[in-house]
Amino acid sequence: MSNKLNVKKRYIVPAAFFSLYLLNVVYTKIQLISGETSIIRVNDVGEFILLILASLTFVVAMLLAEKDASGHSAE
C-alpha cells in the first residue's frame, strides 16, 4: 500500500503546475468574456515556464515510477 501511495505522491507537483496554468487560462477567458478592461494574468513567458515545469516534473515522475517498476520486477 505504501508503494502505491509513493507513486501517487510523485504526480502532485506536475498536477499543481498544470493546474496553475489551466486556472490562468480559464480565469483570463472569463475576464475577456465579462468585458473587464484590466485583465490580471500571467504573461506569455510565465505561461511557458508553467508548461515547461509541468512537463519536466511529469517526465521525472514517470522515470522514477519506471525505475521502481523495473526494480520490483527484478526481485
N, C-alpha and C positions, 0 to 999 in steps of 0.2 A: 504494500500500500504506500509506503514512504517513497518508493521509487516512482510511482505514478504521480505522486504529489510533486516531486522534484521536476518531473517533466513538465507539468503544468506551470510551475513557477518560472520556467525559462521563458515563457511566452508573455509574461506580464509587461516587461519593458517594451518589446516591439508593439504590443497591443496599446500601450499608453502613448507611444509616439504616433501610431497610426490614428488613434482616437483624437489626439490633439489636432492632427492635420484635418481629419474629417469634420471635427467641430468647427474649425476655422472656415472650411469651405461652406458648410451649411449656414453658419452664422452670417457670413458675408452675403450669401444668396438671400437670406431673409432680410438683411438690411437693404439690399438692392431692390427687392420686391416691394418693401414697405415705403420706399422712396426717401429714405434718410439721406441727408446731404453729407453728414460727417460719418464716413464709414471707418469703423475700427477693425483692422485686420492685420494679419501677419503679412509682411511684404513677400515678394516673389523669392528672394533669397532665403527667407525664413521657411517658406513652404518647401523649397528644395531641400534645405537642411533637415526638416522634419521627415520628409520622404526617404532621404538617404539614411538617416539614423534608424528609421523603422525597418528599412530593407537590410541594413547591415546587422542590426541586432537580431532580426529574424533568421538570417543566414547563420549567425553564430549559434543561436539556439538550436537550429536544425542540425548543425555539425556536432554540437555537444550531444544531442539526442541520438544521432547516428553512432557516435563514439560509444555511448553507453549501450546501445543495442548490439553493436558488434562485440563489445566486451562481455555481455551476457550470453551471446550465442557461442562464444569460445569456451565458456565454462561447462 
